[in-house]
Amino acid sequence: MMKKLFRNAKEYSGALFMSACAIIFPIGNNNINWGTAVIIVIIAICATVVLHILDDTEAIFRSDLHMWLIAIWLSTGVIIGKCLP
């Protein structure tokens, strides 16, 4: 069980790092406005549609897309939260 967990973490470390960067970026950025939030929401919606279109691809690629999708929606929530008064 632990070997499988560490092997998966090693395989997906790049995607996890990039997802973490995508989430951390809006937290540290103070120049976020509603224009940026709308663009990020559009990107998140497009990514969701693309993921459903590519749902028949191989599992490794699909799991990477799921990680990116989660990161995009989390960063979208952070950006919208920073735009609220």
Contacts in CASP RR format, 6 or more apart in sequence:
PFRMAT RR
TARGET T0000
AUTHOR 0000-0000-0000
METHOD contacts of the structure
MODEL  1
MMKKLFRNAKEYSGALFMSACAIIFPIGNNNINWGTAVIIVIIAICATVV
LHILDDTEAIFRSDLHMWLIAIWLSTGVIIGKCLP
9 16 0 8 1.000
11 60 0 8 1.000
12 63 0 8 1.000
12 64 0 8 1.000
12 67 0 8 1.000
15 64 0 8 1.000
15 67 0 8 1.000
15 68 0 8 1.000
16 67 0 8 1.000
18 68 0 8 1.000
18 71 0 8 1.000
19 67 0 8 1.000
19 68 0 8 1.000
19 70 0 8 1.000
19 71 0 8 1.000
20 71 0 8 1.000
22 68 0 8 1.000
22 71 0 8 1.000
22 72 0 8 1.000
22 74 0 8 1.000
22 75 0 8 1.000
23 71 0 8 1.000
23 74 0 8 1.000
23 75 0 8 1.000
23 78 0 8 1.000
25 75 0 8 1.000
26 32 0 8 1.000
26 40 0 8 1.000
26 75 0 8 1.000
26 78 0 8 1.000
26 79 0 8 1.000
26 82 0 8 1.000
27 78 0 8 1.000
29 82 0 8 1.000
30 82 0 8 1.000
32 79 0 8 1.000
32 82 0 8 1.000
32 83 0 8 1.000
33 83 0 8 1.000
34 83 0 8 1.000
36 79 0 8 1.000
37 76 0 8 1.000
37 79 0 8 1.000
37 80 0 8 1.000
37 83 0 8 1.000
40 72 0 8 1.000
40 75 0 8 1.000
40 76 0 8 1.000
40 79 0 8 1.000
41 76 0 8 1.000
41 80 0 8 1.000
43 72 0 8 1.000
44 69 0 8 1.000
44 72 0 8 1.000
44 73 0 8 1.000
44 76 0 8 1.000
47 65 0 8 1.000
47 68 0 8 1.000
47 69 0 8 1.000
47 72 0 8 1.000
48 69 0 8 1.000
50 65 0 8 1.000
51 62 0 8 1.000
51 65 0 8 1.000
51 66 0 8 1.000
51 69 0 8 1.000
54 61 0 8 1.000
54 62 0 8 1.000
54 65 0 8 1.000
55 62 0 8 1.000
END
